[in-house]
Amino acid sequence: MQPIKKWQEPLFALGGFGTAFVYTIQSAWLYDRYNSGVLLVLPLLWMILLTVASVLDGLVDVPIATLSDRLQAKTKNRYILIAIAIIPCLLSFIGMWIPVGGSIAWLNVVWVFFCSIIFFASYTLLAVPYLSALSDMVDGPRARIRVTTWQAFFNTIGYCMAYALMPLMFTLVAKTQALGIEYMNAIMYVALACSPFILLMLIPYFVIFRKRANLEAMSPTAESIEKAKHLSILESLKVVFKNKEFRNYVIVLVFYFTGLQIFLGGMGHLNKAVMGLDGWLITVMNTAAFAPIPLMLWLYNRINRKWGLRVALRCAFVAFALAMAGFSAAWIQWTGSQMVSFYIGLGASTIGSFAIGAFFSIPYMMPSQIAADEAQITGTNRAGMYFAVQGLINQIVGAVAGSVIVPLLLLIHPSGQATYVEGGETLIDYSGAVLYGPVAILLMVGAFIFVGRFKDYRVTASTEAKVKKE
């Protein structure tokens, strides 16, 4: 497959931005849409069915990846899956925000579960061939670092919009008296207004994927059919887990991704329960965690080029550990002042943005690079399966972090009280979030140690040219 040109690299990354952005919206705000002011869902049933949907999402990644890799082996055109999936993805995203049962709570949960299944499956059909292109169409580690930097840059914009801008939009829409919209419905309208971002995937599809697939399209030959036979689910899984470099990467992934999910899932508790923040202070705090990422990515790539991937990632793990330690140190019961906690947390967020940028970039770069290295030796590209296995692991880790670790830590009450009274209202004490820091630090220590097993992808323009010449 012909490599993409340098001017196409940001267009490639822009396609993934839209789908990743709406996925973040779904993860961050869907429950709030049904549980703000008026309870339109049964919380326990919601938790069970949406967890099932998330697990099924991880499981369906594997057969979809097999289909993608088989299509690539036979026809050089795995990207037709994007055209098939984009409309179901858009319609199911829209559907999950619109309750069909009125005040019938269980019916709304079942409806959202149904829409989520379609959304997750179609999202995977979009994501697998898109991410696989990092090994099919992006030539060499240096180019992959550039493209994954663009992807992390656009993802950063998405996180800033989802966690910092959208809450302000909810409040603004709800407070517009002329509209007469409740906060819960304001969430729905803002989310629906963001749904067209999914269509950004059409940019790389028409500008890059479709043109190159047409250039190299072929009818199945005996050789391609024989090659595709070796891309069964079990065969591909066997090959993937036999890859030593991928196994080393998975160990590190489990450590750092668990820490990242604890942070992302617990941002609200860190801001409110630990640092005692509210209003615009929370917006500034969240912005500080994501806005500096483009600059931090530049710094991360400079370290990567000069000292190698292992050193760059270890810097990221140390930065994340320092950030989480800072959030714990900013506990308002220790500082005694909201503003002191705010400034400590602001510094921690800024330091942590270096790590978040690296954590956004590495899941794109590593599976594609490992698959490309393997394809050079075996002639078979299993990029789809590598990304699918990574996605399955991320789903399991995310479920454990968000549904087990975070709730268990919140059951611990360092202040010595399970509830407190504020404004005449009895509230649950969530100061156990102060323990996110020590847990995350331990996870980063594990990642720091095991990253020593990584192949050191230290690539400069001169070394890459030498490799190509050879």
TITOR-81418 format. One record per residue (C-alpha): z, y, x; residue number from 1; residue in one letter. Coordinates in steps of 0.25 Angstrom, whole numbers, plus 5000, padded with zeros to 4 digits. Layout:
# TITOR-81418
Z:Y:X:NUM:A
...
END
This chain:
# TITOR-81418
5000:5000:5000:1:M
4996:5014:5006:2:Q
5008:5022:5009:3:P
5011:5035:5002:4:I
5008:5048:5008:5:K
5019:5058:5013:6:K
5016:5068:5002:7:W
5018:5057:4991:8:Q
5032:5053:4996:9:E
5039:5063:4987:10:P
5031:5060:4975:11:L
5035:5045:4978:12:F
5049:5049:4978:13:A
5048:5058:4966:14:L
5044:5046:4957:15:G
5057:5039:4959:16:G
5065:5052:4957:17:F
5062:5052:4942:18:G
5066:5038:4939:19:T
5079:5039:4948:20:A
5083:5052:4941:21:F
5082:5046:4927:22:V
5090:5033:4932:23:Y
5101:5042:4937:24:T
5101:5050:4924:25:I
5103:5037:4917:26:Q
5114:5032:4926:27:S
5121:5045:4926:28:A
5120:5051:4912:29:W
5116:5040:4902:30:L
5131:5036:4898:31:Y
5135:5051:4897:32:D
5124:5053:4887:33:R
5130:5042:4878:34:Y
5144:5046:4881:35:N
5146:5061:4881:36:S
5154:5066:4869:37:G
5150:5055:4859:38:V
5150:5041:4863:39:L
5137:5034:4859:40:L
5139:5021:4867:41:V
5149:5011:4869:42:L
5154:5012:4884:43:P
5157:4998:4887:44:L
5144:4993:4880:45:L
5136:5004:4888:46:W
5143:4999:4901:47:M
5139:4985:4899:48:I
5125:4986:4894:49:L
5121:4997:4904:50:L
5127:4989:4915:51:T
5119:4977:4910:52:V
5106:4986:4910:53:A
5109:4991:4925:54:S
5111:4976:4929:55:V
5098:4972:4922:56:L
5091:4984:4929:57:D
5095:4978:4943:58:G
5091:4964:4939:59:L
5077:4968:4934:60:V
5074:4975:4947:61:D
5071:4962:4953:62:V
5060:4956:4944:63:P
5054:4970:4943:64:I
5054:4971:4958:65:A
5047:4957:4959:66:T
5037:4962:4949:67:L
5034:4975:4958:68:S
5033:4967:4971:69:D
5024:4957:4965:70:R
5015:4967:4959:71:L
5014:4974:4973:72:Q
5011:4961:4979:73:A
5000:4958:4969:74:K
4993:4971:4966:75:T
4999:4982:4976:76:K
5003:4989:4963:77:N
5018:4988:4959:78:R
5018:5002:4954:79:Y
5012:4999:4941:80:I
5026:4995:4936:81:L
5029:5010:4937:82:I
5018:5013:4926:83:A
5024:5002:4918:84:I
5039:5006:4919:85:A
5039:5022:4918:86:I
5037:5024:4903:87:I
5048:5013:4899:88:P
5057:5019:4909:89:C
5055:5033:4903:90:L
5057:5029:4889:91:L
5069:5020:4891:92:S
5076:5031:4899:93:F
5074:5041:4887:94:I
5078:5030:4877:95:G
5092:5028:4884:96:M
5096:5042:4882:97:W
5093:5042:4867:98:I
5104:5035:4859:99:P
5098:5027:4847:100:V
5111:5022:4841:101:G
5117:5036:4837:102:G
5132:5034:4838:103:S
5130:5018:4838:104:I
5136:5016:4852:105:A
5132:5002:4855:106:W
5117:5004:4850:107:L
5116:5016:4860:108:N
5121:5007:4871:109:V
5111:4996:4868:110:V
5100:5006:4867:111:W
5103:5012:4881:112:V
5104:4998:4886:113:F
5090:4995:4881:114:F
5084:5007:4887:115:C
5091:5005:4900:116:S
5086:4991:4902:117:I
5071:4997:4900:118:I
5075:5009:4909:119:F
5080:5001:4920:120:F
5069:4991:4920:121:A
5058:5002:4919:122:S
5065:5010:4930:123:Y
5065:4998:4939:124:T
5050:4996:4936:125:L
5048:5010:4941:126:L
5057:5009:4953:127:A
5054:4996:4959:128:V
5039:4999:4962:129:P
5042:5014:4965:130:Y
5052:5010:4976:131:L
5044:4999:4981:132:S
5033:5009:4985:133:A
5043:5013:4996:134:L
5038:5001:5003:135:S
5024:4999:4997:136:D
5019:5014:4999:137:M
5029:5021:5009:138:V
5025:5017:5023:139:D
5036:5016:5034:140:G
5051:5019:5034:141:P
5049:5034:5038:142:R
5041:5036:5025:143:A
5051:5028:5017:144:R
5062:5037:5022:145:I
5054:5049:5017:146:R
5051:5044:5004:147:V
5065:5039:5001:148:T
5070:5053:5006:149:T
5061:5059:4995:150:W
5067:5049:4985:151:Q
5081:5052:4988:152:A
5078:5067:4987:153:F
5073:5065:4973:154:F
5084:5056:4969:155:N
5093:5067:4974:156:T
5087:5077:4965:157:I
5089:5066:4954:158:G
5103:5065:4956:159:Y
5106:5080:4957:160:C
5099:5081:4944:161:M
5106:5069:4937:162:A
5120:5072:4942:163:Y
5120:5087:4944:164:A
5110:5094:4935:165:L
5110:5085:4923:166:M
5124:5087:4919:167:P
5122:5102:4919:168:L
5110:5099:4910:169:M
5118:5091:4901:170:F
5128:5102:4900:171:T
5117:5113:4898:172:L
5110:5106:4887:173:V
5123:5103:4880:174:A
5128:5117:4881:175:K
5115:5123:4875:176:T
5120:5126:4862:177:Q
5106:5129:4856:178:A
5103:5114:4858:179:L
5116:5109:4853:180:G
5116:5096:4862:181:I
5128:5088:4865:182:E
5131:5084:4879:183:Y
5127:5070:4877:184:M
5114:5073:4871:185:N
5112:5083:4882:186:A
5112:5072:4892:187:I
5101:5065:4884:188:M
5092:5077:4883:189:Y
5093:5079:4898:190:V
5091:5065:4902:191:A
5079:5064:4893:192:L
5073:5076:4899:193:A
5074:5069:4913:194:C
5067:5057:4908:195:S
5053:5062:4912:196:P
5057:5061:4927:197:F
5054:5046:4926:198:I
5039:5050:4925:199:L
5040:5055:4939:200:L
5038:5041:4944:201:M
5023:5043:4939:202:L
5021:5052:4951:203:I
5022:5042:4962:204:P
5015:5031:4953:205:Y
5002:5039:4951:206:F
5002:5047:4964:207:V
5006:5036:4973:208:I
5008:5022:4967:209:F
4996:5021:4958:210:R
4986:5026:4968:211:K
4991:5017:4979:212:R
4992:5005:4971:213:A
4978:5007:4966:214:N
4973:5009:4980:215:L
4979:4995:4984:216:E
4978:4988:4970:217:A
4973:4974:4971:218:M
4971:4962:4962:219:S
4980:4950:4965:220:P
4975:4942:4976:221:T
4980:4928:4980:222:A
4988:4934:4992:223:E
4995:4944:4983:224:S
4998:4934:4972:225:I
5004:4925:4983:226:E
5012:4936:4988:227:K
5017:4940:4975:228:A
5022:4926:4972:229:K
5032:4928:4983:230:H
5038:4940:4976:231:L
5046:4933:4966:232:S
5060:4938:4962:233:I
5067:4927:4970:234:L
5058:4927:4982:235:E
5059:4942:4983:236:S
5074:4942:4981:237:L
5075:4932:4992:238:K
5066:4940:5002:239:V
5074:4953:4999:240:V
5087:4947:5001:241:F
5083:4940:5014:242:K
5079:4954:5020:243:N
5090:4957:5029:244:K
5088:4972:5029:245:E
5088:4972:5014:246:F
5101:4964:5014:247:R
5107:4974:5024:248:N
5103:4986:5015:249:Y
5109:4980:5003:250:V
5122:4979:5009:251:I
5122:4993:5013:252:V
5116:4997:4999:253:L
5128:4990:4992:254:V
5138:4998:5000:255:F
5132:5012:4999:256:Y
5126:5011:4985:257:F
5140:5007:4979:258:T
5146:5020:4986:259:G
5134:5028:4980:260:L
5136:5023:4966:261:Q
5151:5025:4966:262:I
5148:5040:4970:263:F
5137:5042:4960:264:L
5144:5034:4949:265:G
5157:5042:4952:266:G
5152:5056:4954:267:M
5158:5061:4941:268:G
5172:5055:4944:269:H
5172:5061:4958:270:L
5168:5074:4953:271:N
5178:5075:4941:272:K
5189:5065:4944:273:A
5190:5066:4959:274:V
5186:5081:4962:275:M
5190:5087:4948:276:G
5176:5093:4947:277:L
5169:5098:4935:278:D
5157:5107:4930:279:G
5149:5113:4941:280:W
5157:5107:4952:281:L
5152:5093:4948:282:I
5138:5098:4948:283:T
5139:5104:4962:284:V
5146:5092:4967:285:M
5135:5082:4962:286:N
5124:5092:4967:287:T
5131:5092:4981:288:A
5130:5076:4981:289:A
5115:5076:4979:290:F
5108:5090:4982:291:A
5110:5089:4997:292:P
5103:5075:4998:293:I
5089:5080:5002:294:P
5095:5087:5014:295:L
5104:5074:5016:296:M
5092:5065:5016:297:L
5085:5073:5026:298:W
5097:5072:5035:299:L
5098:5057:5032:300:Y
5084:5055:5036:301:N
5086:5063:5049:302:R
5097:5053:5052:303:I
5089:5041:5048:304:N
5077:5045:5057:305:R
5086:5048:5069:306:K
5097:5038:5069:307:W
5091:5027:5059:308:G
5094:5022:5045:309:L
5108:5016:5048:310:R
5114:5029:5054:311:V
5108:5037:5042:312:A
5114:5028:5032:313:L
5127:5027:5039:314:R
5128:5043:5039:315:C
5125:5042:5024:316:A
5137:5031:5022:317:F
5146:5040:5030:318:V
5142:5052:5022:319:A
5144:5045:5008:320:F
5158:5040:5013:321:A
5162:5054:5017:322:L
5157:5060:5004:323:A
5165:5050:4996:324:M
5177:5052:5004:325:A
5176:5067:5001:326:G
5175:5065:4986:327:F
5188:5057:4987:328:S
5195:5068:4996:329:A
5191:5078:4985:330:A
5200:5072:4975:331:W
5206:5083:4967:332:I
5220:5077:4968:333:Q
5219:5078:4983:334:W
5212:5092:4984:335:T
5220:5098:4972:336:G
5208:5107:4970:337:S
5195:5106:4962:338:Q
5187:5115:4972:339:M
5192:5108:4984:340:V
5188:5094:4978:341:S
5175:5101:4975:342:F
5172:5106:4989:343:Y
5176:5092:4995:344:I
5167:5085:4986:345:G
5156:5094:4988:346:L
5156:5091:5003:347:G
5157:5076:5000:348:A
5145:5077:4990:349:S
5137:5084:5001:350:T
5140:5074:5012:351:I
5138:5063:5002:352:G
5124:5068:4999:353:S
5119:5063:5012:354:F
5123:5049:5008:355:A
5117:5050:4994:356:I
5104:5054:5000:357:G
5104:5042:5009:358:A
5108:5033:4998:359:F
5097:5038:4989:360:F
5087:5035:5000:361:S
5090:5022:5006:362:I
5088:5013:4993:363:P
5073:5018:4994:364:Y
5071:5016:5008:365:M
5078:5003:5012:366:M
5072:4993:5002:367:P
5058:4999:5004:368:S
5059:4999:5019:369:Q
5064:4984:5019:370:I
5053:4980:5009:371:A
5042:4987:5018:372:A
5048:4980:5031:373:D
5047:4967:5024:374:E
5033:4969:5018:375:A
5028:4972:5032:376:Q
5033:4958:5037:377:I
5030:4950:5024:378:T
5019:4957:5017:379:G
5027:4957:5004:380:T
5033:4970:4999:381:N
5046:4967:4991:382:R
5050:4981:4989:383:A
5052:4980:4974:384:G
5062:4969:4976:385:M
5070:4976:4987:386:Y
5072:4988:4978:387:F
5075:4979:4966:388:A
5086:4972:4974:389:V
5091:4985:4978:390:Q
5091:4990:4964:391:G
5099:4978:4959:392:L
5109:4980:4970:393:I
5110:4994:4966:394:N
5112:4991:4952:395:Q
5124:4981:4955:396:I
5130:4991:4965:397:V
5129:5002:4955:398:G
5135:4994:4944:399:A
5147:4989:4953:400:V
5149:5004:4958:401:A
5148:5011:4944:402:G
5154:5000:4935:403:S
5164:4994:4944:404:V
5168:5002:4957:405:I
5168:5016:4950:406:V
5176:5012:4937:407:P
5186:5004:4946:408:L
5189:5015:4955:409:L
5191:5024:4943:410:L
5202:5015:4937:411:L
5210:5019:4949:412:I
5218:5032:4947:413:H
5222:5038:4961:414:P
5229:5049:4953:415:S
5238:5039:4947:416:G
5234:5042:4933:417:Q
5224:5035:4924:418:A
5222:5047:4915:419:T
5224:5062:4915:420:Y
5224:5074:4905:421:V
5215:5085:4906:422:E
5213:5096:4895:423:G
5221:5088:4886:424:G
5212:5075:4888:425:E
5216:5062:4894:426:T
5206:5058:4905:427:L
5205:5046:4914:428:I
5208:5048:4928:429:D
5196:5045:4937:430:Y
5201:5049:4950:431:S
5199:5035:4955:432:G
5185:5041:4959:433:A
5192:5046:4971:434:V
5191:5031:4976:435:L
5176:5032:4976:436:Y
5177:5038:4990:437:G
5185:5027:4997:438:P
5176:5016:4990:439:V
5163:5023:4994:440:A
5168:5025:5009:441:I
5170:5009:5010:442:L
5156:5007:5004:443:L
5150:5016:5014:444:M
5158:5009:5026:445:V
5151:4996:5021:446:G
5137:5003:5021:447:A
5140:5009:5034:448:F
5143:4996:5041:449:I
5131:4988:5034:450:F
5120:4998:5037:451:V
5121:4994:5051:452:G
5113:4982:5047:453:R
5101:4991:5043:454:F
5088:4991:5050:455:K
5088:5005:5056:456:D
5076:5012:5050:457:Y
5074:5023:5060:458:R
5060:5028:5058:459:V
5053:5040:5064:460:T
5039:5044:5063:461:A
5036:5039:5077:462:S
5042:5026:5075:463:T
5036:5023:5062:464:E
5022:5027:5068:465:A
5025:5017:5079:466:K
5028:5006:5069:467:V
5016:5008:5061:468:K
5007:5008:5074:469:K
5013:4994:5078:470:E
END
